[in-house]
Amino acid sequence: MPTDLGRMHFELSCHFSDALPACLVLSSCSIALLVTFSLLEFATFNWSKHWNPM
């Protein structure tokens, strides 16, 4: 029984270490997208405020 648990844990940790880089890449890509969109929104807001003063 302990050998089965150890093998299961080993397989889980191997899968986790395989999936970790993909998760990091996905999270960094989503963060970059969020930053880009917020910067674009900020720029367009400032631009419209500059050209259309309320």
DSSP file (Angstrom, degrees, kcal/mol; ACC not computed):
  #  RESIDUE AA STRUCTURE BP1 BP2  ACC     N-H-->O    O-->H-N    N-H-->O    O-->H-N    TCO  KAPPA ALPHA  PHI   PSI    X-CA   Y-CA   Z-CA
    1    1 A M     >        0   0    0      0, 0.0     4,-2.2     0, 0.0     5,-0.2   0.000 360.0 360.0 360.0 -48.1    0.0    0.0    0.0
    2    2 A P  H  >  +     0   0    0      0, 0.0     4,-2.8     0, 0.0     5,-0.2   0.864 360.0  55.8 -61.3 -32.3    2.7    2.6    0.8
    3    3 A T  H  > S+     0   0    0      2,-0.2     4,-2.6     1,-0.2     5,-0.2   0.909 107.2  48.7 -66.9 -38.9    4.4    1.8   -2.5
    4    4 A D  H  > S+     0   0    0      2,-0.2     4,-2.6     1,-0.2    -1,-0.2   0.923 112.8  47.9 -63.7 -43.4    1.2    2.5   -4.4
    5    5 A L  H  X S+     0   0    0     -4,-2.2     4,-2.7     1,-0.2    -2,-0.2   0.918 112.6  49.0 -63.0 -42.4    0.8    5.8   -2.6
    6    6 A G  H  X S+     0   0    0     -4,-2.8     4,-2.5     2,-0.2    -2,-0.2   0.904 112.0  48.1 -64.2 -40.3    4.4    6.7   -3.2
    7    7 A R  H  X S+     0   0    0     -4,-2.6     4,-2.7     2,-0.2    -1,-0.2   0.908 112.1  49.7 -66.8 -39.7    4.1    5.9   -6.9
    8    8 A M  H  X S+     0   0    0     -4,-2.6     4,-2.6     2,-0.2    -2,-0.2   0.931 112.2  47.6 -63.1 -44.8    0.9    7.9   -7.1
    9    9 A H  H  X S+     0   0    0     -4,-2.7     4,-2.7     1,-0.2    -2,-0.2   0.903 111.6  51.1 -62.9 -40.0    2.6   10.9   -5.4
   10   10 A F  H  X S+     0   0    0     -4,-2.5     4,-2.3     2,-0.2    -2,-0.2   0.926 111.7  46.7 -63.6 -43.9    5.6   10.6   -7.7
   11   11 A E  H  X S+     0   0    0     -4,-2.7     4,-2.6     2,-0.2    -2,-0.2   0.902 112.5  50.6 -65.1 -39.4    3.4   10.6  -10.8
   12   12 A L  H  X S+     0   0    0     -4,-2.6     4,-2.6     1,-0.2    -2,-0.2   0.922 111.0  47.7 -63.9 -43.3    1.4   13.5   -9.5
   13   13 A S  H  X S+     0   0    0     -4,-2.7     4,-2.6     2,-0.2    -1,-0.2   0.874 111.1  51.9 -67.5 -34.7    4.5   15.5   -8.8
   14   14 A C  H  X S+     0   0    0     -4,-2.3     4,-1.8     2,-0.2    -2,-0.2   0.936 111.9  45.7 -65.1 -44.5    5.9   14.7  -12.2
   15   15 A H  H  X S+     0   0    0     -4,-2.6     4,-2.3     1,-0.2    -2,-0.2   0.896 112.7  51.7 -63.6 -38.6    2.7   15.8  -13.9
   16   16 A F  H  X S+     0   0    0     -4,-2.6     4,-1.8     1,-0.2    -2,-0.2   0.927 109.5  48.1 -64.4 -44.0    2.7   18.9  -11.7
   17   17 A S  H  < S+     0   0    0     -4,-2.6    -1,-0.2     1,-0.2    -2,-0.2   0.800 113.0  50.1 -68.9 -26.1    6.3   19.8  -12.7
   18   18 A D  H  X S+     0   0    0     -4,-1.8     4,-0.5    -5,-0.2    -1,-0.2   0.871 115.1  42.4 -74.0 -36.7    5.4   19.2  -16.3
   19   19 A A  H  X S+     0   0    0     -4,-2.3     4,-2.3     1,-0.2    -2,-0.2   0.680  96.4  79.3 -84.1 -17.4    2.4   21.5  -16.1
   20   20 A L  H  X S+     0   0    0     -4,-1.8     4,-2.6     1,-0.2     5,-0.2   0.927  91.2  48.7 -61.9 -48.3    4.0   24.2  -14.0
   21   21 A P  H  > S+     0   0    0      0, 0.0     4,-2.7     0, 0.0    -1,-0.2   0.906 111.9  50.8 -58.5 -39.8    5.9   26.0  -16.9
   22   22 A A  H  X S+     0   0    0     -4,-0.5     4,-2.7     2,-0.2    -2,-0.2   0.913 110.7  48.8 -63.5 -41.5    2.7   26.0  -19.0
   23   23 A C  H  X S+     0   0    0     -4,-2.3     4,-2.7     2,-0.2     5,-0.2   0.915 111.8  49.3 -63.7 -41.9    0.8   27.5  -16.1
   24   24 A L  H  X S+     0   0    0     -4,-2.6     4,-2.5     2,-0.2     5,-0.2   0.919 112.0  48.1 -63.1 -42.6    3.5   30.2  -15.6
   25   25 A V  H  X S+     0   0    0     -4,-2.7     4,-2.4    -5,-0.2    -2,-0.2   0.924 113.0  48.1 -63.5 -43.6    3.5   31.0  -19.3
   26   26 A L  H  X S+     0   0    0     -4,-2.7     4,-2.4     1,-0.2    -2,-0.2   0.921 113.3  46.9 -64.1 -43.3   -0.3   31.3  -19.4
   27   27 A S  H  X S+     0   0    0     -4,-2.7     4,-2.4     1,-0.2    -1,-0.2   0.906 113.0  48.5 -67.5 -39.7   -0.4   33.5  -16.3
   28   28 A S  H  X S+     0   0    0     -4,-2.5     4,-2.4    -5,-0.2    -1,-0.2   0.885 111.7  50.6 -68.0 -35.6    2.4   35.8  -17.6
   29   29 A C  H  X S+     0   0    0     -4,-2.4     4,-2.4    -5,-0.2    -2,-0.2   0.919 111.6  47.2 -65.7 -42.2    0.6   36.0  -20.9
   30   30 A S  H  X S+     0   0    0     -4,-2.4     4,-2.5     2,-0.2    -2,-0.2   0.894 112.1  50.1 -67.2 -37.9   -2.7   36.9  -19.3
   31   31 A I  H  X S+     0   0    0     -4,-2.4     4,-2.6     2,-0.2    -1,-0.2   0.918 110.7  49.7 -64.5 -42.2   -0.9   39.5  -17.1
   32   32 A A  H  X S+     0   0    0     -4,-2.4     4,-2.6     1,-0.2    -2,-0.2   0.902 111.0  49.9 -63.2 -39.8    0.8   41.0  -20.1
   33   33 A L  H  X S+     0   0    0     -4,-2.4     4,-2.7     2,-0.2     5,-0.2   0.917 110.8  49.3 -63.9 -42.7   -2.6   41.2  -21.9
   34   34 A L  H  X S+     0   0    0     -4,-2.5     4,-2.5     2,-0.2     5,-0.2   0.929 112.7  47.2 -62.1 -44.7   -4.2   42.9  -18.9
   35   35 A V  H  X S+     0   0    0     -4,-2.6     4,-2.5     1,-0.2    -2,-0.2   0.920 112.9  49.4 -63.1 -43.2   -1.4   45.4  -18.6
   36   36 A T  H  X S+     0   0    0     -4,-2.6     4,-2.6     1,-0.2    -2,-0.2   0.930 112.5  46.9 -62.1 -45.3   -1.6   46.1  -22.4
   37   37 A F  H  X S+     0   0    0     -4,-2.7     4,-2.7     1,-0.2    -1,-0.2   0.900 112.7  48.9 -65.6 -39.7   -5.3   46.6  -22.4
   38   38 A S  H  X S+     0   0    0     -4,-2.5     4,-2.6    -5,-0.2    -1,-0.2   0.900 112.1  49.2 -67.8 -37.9   -5.2   48.9  -19.3
   39   39 A L  H  X S+     0   0    0     -4,-2.5     4,-2.7    -5,-0.2    -2,-0.2   0.914 111.8  48.9 -64.8 -41.4   -2.5   51.0  -20.9
   40   40 A L  H  X S+     0   0    0     -4,-2.6     4,-2.9     2,-0.2     5,-0.2   0.923 112.3  48.2 -63.3 -43.8   -4.4   51.2  -24.1
   41   41 A E  H  X S+     0   0    0     -4,-2.7     4,-2.5     1,-0.2    -2,-0.2   0.924 112.6  48.7 -61.5 -43.8   -7.6   52.2  -22.2
   42   42 A F  H  X S+     0   0    0     -4,-2.6     4,-2.5     2,-0.2    -2,-0.2   0.914 113.1  47.6 -62.0 -43.3   -5.6   54.8  -20.3
   43   43 A A  H  X S+     0   0    0     -4,-2.7     4,-2.7     2,-0.2    -2,-0.2   0.924 113.7  46.0 -66.2 -44.5   -4.0   56.2  -23.5
   44   44 A T  H  X S+     0   0    0     -4,-2.9     4,-2.8     2,-0.2     5,-0.2   0.878 112.7  51.7 -67.3 -35.2   -7.3   56.4  -25.4
   45   45 A F  H  X S+     0   0    0     -4,-2.5     4,-2.4    -5,-0.2    -2,-0.2   0.942 113.5  43.4 -64.7 -46.6   -9.0   58.0  -22.3
   46   46 A N  H  X S+     0   0    0     -4,-2.5     4,-2.3     2,-0.2    -2,-0.2   0.894 114.4  51.4 -64.6 -38.9   -6.2   60.6  -22.0
   47   47 A W  H  X S+     0   0    0     -4,-2.7     4,-2.3     2,-0.2     5,-0.2   0.931 112.3  44.6 -64.8 -44.9   -6.2   61.2  -25.8
   48   48 A S  H  X S+     0   0    0     -4,-2.8     4,-2.6     1,-0.2    -1,-0.2   0.877 113.8  50.7 -68.0 -36.1  -10.0   61.7  -26.0
   49   49 A K  H  < S+     0   0    0     -4,-2.4    -1,-0.2    -5,-0.2    -2,-0.2   0.881 111.4  49.2 -66.3 -36.0   -9.9   64.0  -22.9
   50   50 A H  H  < S+     0   0    0     -4,-2.3    -2,-0.2     1,-0.2    -1,-0.2   0.895 119.5  35.9 -69.7 -39.7   -7.1   66.0  -24.6
   51   51 A W  H  < S+     0   0    0     -4,-2.3    -2,-0.2     1,-0.2    -1,-0.2   0.741 125.7  39.4 -88.7 -23.1   -9.0   66.3  -27.9
   52   52 A N  S  < S-     0   0    0     -4,-2.6     2,-0.3    -5,-0.2    -1,-0.2  -0.666  77.5-166.8-124.4  76.6  -12.5   66.7  -26.4
   53   53 A P              0   0    0      0, 0.0    -3,-0.1     0, 0.0    -4,-0.1  -0.469 360.0 360.0 -67.2 126.4  -12.2   68.8  -23.2
   54   54 A M              0   0    0     -2,-0.3    -5,-0.0    -5,-0.1    -2,-0.0   0.458 360.0 360.0 -82.1 360.0  -15.3   68.6  -21.2
